[in-house]
Amino acid sequence: MKKEFFTTSEVALFLGISRQAVFKKIKAGKIKAQKVGRSFSINKKNLAEILGTVLTEQQKREIEKSVGKTIREYSETLKLLGQE
């Protein structure tokens, strides 16, 4: 039987952090979790994002914004470096 959901303790082990740190990340919205009774449950589908193997849409937008800013600010320097 494959698990669909993980406990905060299991996620803490995956991430190499404490359970308290997992709770803080849940509260901050960095980890999506469902409240089940007095505990939290984290869906397996969210693990890739939590472990950093998948970029969220917000992360993609931030990267695009940073690249655009770099190109605007350093376009001439980048062109000169490309000619060498």
N, C-alpha and C positions, 0 to 999 in steps of 0.2 A: 504494500500500500504506500503510495506516494503522498507526502504531506503537502497540503495546500497552504497551511498557515504555520507560522512560527511564533514562539513565545519571545518575550523581551530578553529572557536569559539566553536563548539560542542566538538571537540577533546580536546580543552583546558579545558572544563568543566569535561570531563571524567577523565582527568589526574590530575585535580586540579592545573593547571598551567596557566600562562597568554598566550594570543595569540602570543605575541612576543616570548615566550619560545618555542611555537609550531613551529613558523617560523624558529627559530634557529635550532631546531631538524630536520626540513625538509632540511635546507641548509646543515647540517652536515651529512645528509643521515641516520639519526636514525629513521626517519619517512618517509615512502614511500608515495609520493603524486603526483598528476597530476596537472599541471597548466591548469586552465580553465579561459581564459581571463586574468584578473588581479588577480584572486583568485586561491587558491589551493583547491583540493578536495582529500579526503582520503578515499580509498576503505574500505568497511566494513570488507573484508577478512583480512586486515592488522591490524584491531583493537585488536585482541587477542594478536598479537605480540607486539603491541604498549603498551597494558595494562600489558604486562609481564606474561600472562598466557601460552604462548607458547615460547619455546626456539628456537632460530634461529640455523641454522647449525653452524654458527661461535661461538655462545655461547656454543653449545654442544662440539665443538672442544676445546674451552678454558677450559671447565670443565674437559674433559678427560686429557688434558695436565697437569692441576693442580693436578689431582688425581695421574697421573703417576709420577709426580715430588715428591709428598708427599710420595708415596710408595718407590721410589728410595732412598730418603733422610732419611726416618724414618722406613724402613722395619724392622730392628732389634728391635727397640722400640715397634713397633706395634705387632710384634710376642710376645715379652715379656708381653705386656699388655693383649694380648689374652690368655695367660697362667694363668693369675690371676683369 
